[in-house]
């Protein structure tokens, strides 16, 4: 059982690293228009804010991956809903929080890329990957007979 959970944790960490690198590439590839001193200062602050959110994103997805080890406890592993929460609980909470933050700040009217929109897109991608992982994990448990 420990080997199965460790394998899924390792896959989750690799997904985290790939998403983090992709997120940083998206941040670095964002084009900023040339302008006066104030616009340049605002663009620098936007880059710093993006970097701060990417660091928070890295911490959050790492914390989410460590929650998978809760499946070592038989009571959690054998209960579908508790096992589902170990995979999807924190990422789903984060996606709901980001959506509520975007809705309370107001939807962007123009086509400018916002910090929260990038964060939301990558959080949803991570949520989709962890959904696939929980399905594979439950299938593997059922196949191996470790699920009661």
N, C-alpha and C positions, 0 to 999 in steps of 0.2 A: 504494500500500500504506500509506504514512504517513497518508493521509487516512482510510482505513478504520479503522486502529487508533486514530487520534485521535478519530474519531466514536464508537467503542465506549468509549474512555476517558472522553469527555465524557458519554455516557449513564451510565456507571458513577459518575462524580462527581455527577451529578444524582440518581441513586438514593441515593448516600451522603448527600447533603444532606437529601433527603426523609426517609430513615430516621432520621437524627440528630435532625431537628426533631420527628419523631413520637416518638422515644425520650424526648426532653426533655419533650414534652407528657405522655406517660404518667407520667413521674416527677413532674411537677408536679400531676397530677390524682390522685395516690395519696392516699387519705383516711387520716388518722391520728386515732386516738381521743384525746380529751382525757383527761388523767390528772394524776398528781402530777408533781413536779419531775423525778424520775428518768426517768419515761416521756417527758416532754417533751425531756429531754436526749438520751435514746436516739433519739427521732424526729429531732432535729436532726442527730445523728451519722449516722443512716440517710440523710438527705437529702444530707449532705456525701459520704457513701460513694457514693450513686447518681450524684452529679455527677462524682465522680472516675472512676467506671466509664464514664460517658457520654463523658468526655474521652478515656479510653483507647480506647473504642470508636471515636471519631472518628479518632484516630491510626491505629488498626489498619485501618479500612476505607479510609482514604486511602492507606496503605502498600500495601494490596491492589490499589488501582486503579493505582498506579504500576507494579506488576508486569506490567500488560498491555503496557507498552512493550517488554518482552522479546520480544514477537512481531515486532518489527522485524528480529530476527536470523532469517535464512532457516532455519537448522538447527532452531531452536525452532518457528517457524511451520509448517514442513513436517512436523514430527513431532506426531501427534495427542496423545500422552501429555504431551510437554513443553508444548505449547500449553494443554492441559487444566490442567496444574499452574500455569501463569501466571494462569489465571482462578480456579481452585478450590483451589489448594494451601494458601495461607495461611488463607483462610476456613474450609476444612475442618479444618485443624489447630486453629484457634481454637474451633470448635464441639466438637471432640473434647476439647480441654482444659477447656472449660466444663462439659461433661457429666461428665468425670472429677472435676472439682472439686465438682459437685453431689452425685455419688455418694459421694465420700469424706467430705463434710460430713454426709451423711445426707439423705434425701428429706424435704421439709417435710410434716409430718403434718397441720397445720391449713391453712386457706385463705389464710393471709397471703402477700402477694406478696413474694418474696425478690428480692434484687439480682441474683443469678445467673440466676434464672428469666427476668426481663425481658431480661437480656443474652443469654441463650440463644435466646429467641424472636426477637429482632431479628437475631441472628447467623444463625439458620436462614433467616429471610426474605431476608437478604442473600445467603446461599448459594444459595437458589432463584433469585433474580434473576441471579446470576452464571452459574448453570447455563443459564438461558435465553439469556444473552448468549453463552456459548461455543457453544451450538448455532446461534445466528444467525450468529456469526462464522465458524464452519466452513462453514456453508451459503453465506455470502457469498464466502468464499475459493474454494469449489468452483465457484460460479457464475461468478466473475470469471476463473477459470483461473490464479490466482496460487499455488495449492497444487500442488506437484509430486507 
